[in-house]
């Protein structure tokens, strides 16, 4: 490995797959293809009966706690 700071995203790997579907016009609304909008993901999860507001609240709480945890380091370096 020459560049230790490079990485491959899932998309970089998936686009080489035989099952890869190029996103078209419809991906904006129906979530088909290999890439999806977050809004489409929320709609899909909600249709499956998941409580989206609770999930979003937990994500926000996790982010807040993560930032509070690293705050001393941020203050020190910046």
Backbone as CSV, one residue per row, in Angstrom:
resi,resn,N_x,N_y,N_z,CA_x,CA_y,CA_z,C_x,C_y,C_z
1,UNK,0.852,-1.186,0.000,0.000,0.000,0.000,0.890,1.239,0.000
2,UNK,0.774,2.008,-1.038,1.580,3.215,-1.123,0.946,4.387,-0.391
3,UNK,-0.367,4.500,-0.489,-1.056,5.605,0.162,-1.915,5.061,1.297
4,UNK,-1.433,5.190,2.514,-2.146,4.655,3.673,-3.402,5.460,4.013
5,UNK,-3.583,6.615,3.383,-4.726,7.462,3.681,-5.870,7.270,2.690
6,UNK,-5.690,6.422,1.690,-6.761,6.186,0.726,-7.658,5.067,1.237
7,UNK,-8.869,5.024,0.720,-9.800,3.971,1.097,-10.799,3.744,-0.029
8,UNK,-11.453,2.620,0.029,-12.502,2.312,-0.928,-13.845,2.410,-0.224
9,UNK,-14.766,3.093,-0.847,-16.113,3.149,-0.307,-16.887,1.934,-0.803
10,UNK,-18.032,1.669,-0.189,-18.867,0.570,-0.670,-19.216,0.784,-2.136
11,UNK,-19.506,2.022,-2.512,-19.861,2.314,-3.898,-18.710,1.954,-4.831
12,UNK,-17.475,2.278,-4.427,-16.314,1.960,-5.255,-16.216,0.464,-5.512
13,UNK,-16.555,-0.320,-4.519,-16.511,-1.770,-4.670,-17.728,-2.291,-5.416
14,UNK,-18.908,-1.795,-5.069,-20.152,-2.303,-5.642,-20.288,-2.039,-7.133
15,UNK,-19.756,-0.915,-7.614,-19.943,-0.591,-9.028,-19.235,-1.582,-9.952
16,UNK,-18.341,-2.403,-9.397,-17.653,-3.424,-10.183,-18.426,-4.746,-10.191
17,UNK,-19.499,-4.825,-9.417,-20.268,-6.062,-9.311,-21.156,-6.283,-10.532
18,UNK,-21.400,-7.550,-10.857,-22.326,-7.904,-11.945,-23.748,-7.486,-11.606
19,UNK,-24.044,-7.337,-10.313,-25.396,-6.995,-9.870,-25.612,-5.490,-9.743
20,UNK,-24.588,-4.703,-10.018,-24.694,-3.252,-9.897,-25.762,-2.705,-10.837
21,UNK,-26.584,-1.788,-10.313,-27.622,-1.138,-11.108,-27.327,0.358,-11.115
22,UNK,-27.112,0.891,-12.288,-26.846,2.325,-12.442,-28.072,3.110,-12.004
23,UNK,-27.917,4.100,-11.096,-29.088,4.867,-10.673,-29.636,5.707,-11.817
24,UNK,-30.939,5.630,-12.004,-31.596,6.409,-13.044,-32.545,7.412,-12.411
25,UNK,-33.429,7.941,-13.211,-34.403,8.930,-12.742,-35.221,8.391,-11.567
26,UNK,-35.584,7.117,-11.633,-36.469,6.530,-10.636,-35.834,6.426,-9.246
27,UNK,-34.500,6.457,-9.161,-33.869,6.270,-7.865,-34.216,7.390,-6.894
28,UNK,-34.617,8.529,-7.426,-35.006,9.644,-6.568,-36.285,9.339,-5.801
29,UNK,-37.149,8.499,-6.354,-38.429,8.281,-5.700,-38.640,6.865,-5.173
30,UNK,-38.160,5.868,-5.894,-38.502,4.511,-5.460,-37.367,3.752,-4.784
31,UNK,-36.207,4.335,-4.710,-35.111,3.692,-4.003,-34.471,2.535,-4.735
32,UNK,-34.698,2.425,-6.037,-34.064,1.345,-6.782,-32.608,1.717,-7.066
33,UNK,-31.843,0.747,-7.455,-30.444,1.005,-7.746,-29.578,0.773,-6.516
34,UNK,-28.300,1.066,-6.636,-27.358,0.814,-5.565,-27.176,2.001,-4.633
35,UNK,-27.604,3.166,-5.044,-27.525,4.350,-4.194,-28.941,4.802,-3.888
36,UNK,-29.149,5.253,-2.663,-30.483,5.714,-2.271,-30.357,7.019,-1.500
37,UNK,-31.366,7.835,-1.626,-31.430,9.039,-0.816,-31.765,8.650,0.618
38,UNK,-31.289,9.424,1.573,-31.622,9.164,2.968,-33.129,9.249,3.165
39,UNK,-33.783,10.198,2.503,-35.235,10.339,2.610,-35.947,9.071,2.151
40,UNK,-35.423,8.432,1.107,-36.003,7.185,0.619,-35.800,6.072,1.639
41,UNK,-34.642,6.062,2.273,-34.366,5.060,3.305,-35.318,5.223,4.475
42,UNK,-35.551,6.473,4.900,-36.500,6.719,6.001,-37.889,6.210,5.626
43,UNK,-38.320,6.487,4.400,-39.647,6.044,3.951,-39.753,4.521,3.961
44,UNK,-38.701,3.855,3.495,-38.688,2.394,3.471,-38.768,1.834,4.886
45,UNK,-37.976,2.394,5.784,-37.974,1.931,7.168,-39.331,2.172,7.831
46,UNK,-39.918,3.323,7.553,-41.233,3.638,8.113,-42.288,2.660,7.587
47,UNK,-42.208,2.323,6.299,-43.144,1.373,5.702,-43.008,-0.017,6.326
48,UNK,-41.814,-0.309,6.852,-41.583,-1.589,7.515,-42.007,-1.559,8.974
49,UNK,-42.584,-0.419,9.410,-43.109,-0.325,10.765,-42.145,0.199,11.809
50,UNK,-40.995,0.699,11.377,-40.023,1.237,12.331,-40.397,2.657,12.736
51,UNK,-40.069,3.016,13.971,-40.356,4.354,14.483,-39.207,5.280,14.092
52,UNK,-39.395,6.001,12.993,-38.342,6.855,12.437,-37.949,7.974,13.398
53,UNK,-38.918,8.583,14.041,-38.604,9.668,14.979,-37.722,9.168,16.122
54,UNK,-38.002,7.966,16.613,-37.186,7.400,17.686,-35.769,7.113,17.191
55,UNK,-35.656,6.560,16.002,-34.336,6.262,15.437,-33.542,7.549,15.239
56,UNK,-34.181,8.571,14.673,-33.496,9.850,14.464,-33.078,10.472,15.790
57,UNK,-33.924,10.364,16.793,-33.607,10.894,18.112,-32.390,10.187,18.703
58,UNK,-32.332,8.871,18.546,-31.193,8.107,19.057,-29.903,8.449,18.311
59,UNK,-30.012,8.674,17.017,-28.836,9.078,16.229,-28.329,10.439,16.714
60,UNK,-29.238,11.392,16.892,-28.850,12.726,17.385,-28.212,12.631,18.756
61,UNK,-28.772,11.803,19.636,-28.228,11.635,20.984,-26.818,11.054,20.930
62,UNK,-26.610,10.072,20.067,-25.288,9.463,19.908,-24.276,10.492,19.394
63,UNK,-24.697,11.319,18.438,-23.804,12.363,17.921,-23.446,13.374,18.998
64,UNK,-24.448,13.795,19.771,-24.183,14.746,20.868,-23.166,14.158,21.847
65,UNK,-23.381,12.924,22.249,-22.471,12.277,23.201,-21.075,12.127,22.615
66,UNK,-20.992,11.841,21.336,-19.682,11.707,20.681,-18.934,13.029,20.694
67,UNK,-19.633,14.105,20.400,-18.995,15.426,20.379,-18.568,15.846,21.776
68,UNK,-19.425,15.604,22.767,-19.073,15.931,24.150,-17.833,15.146,24.571
69,UNK,-17.745,13.904,24.139,-16.604,13.053,24.491,-15.296,13.598,23.927
70,UNK,-15.324,14.114,22.710,-14.074,14.600,22.100,-13.850,16.097,22.317
71,UNK,-14.774,16.766,22.978,-14.649,18.213,23.178,-13.317,18.620,23.815
72,UNK,-12.846,17.939,24.857,-11.551,18.345,25.433,-10.407,18.287,24.419
73,UNK,-10.424,17.289,23.554,-9.386,17.172,22.522,-9.504,18.289,21.491
74,UNK,-10.729,18.602,21.121,-10.944,19.705,20.174,-10.469,21.026,20.765
75,UNK,-10.801,21.277,22.020,-10.359,22.503,22.687,-8.836,22.591,22.745
76,UNK,-8.199,21.461,22.999,-6.740,21.446,23.087,-6.078,21.747,21.741
77,UNK,-6.588,21.141,20.691,-5.952,21.280,19.381,-6.408,22.503,18.595
78,UNK,-7.581,23.031,18.908,-8.075,24.168,18.139,-8.317,25.358,19.021
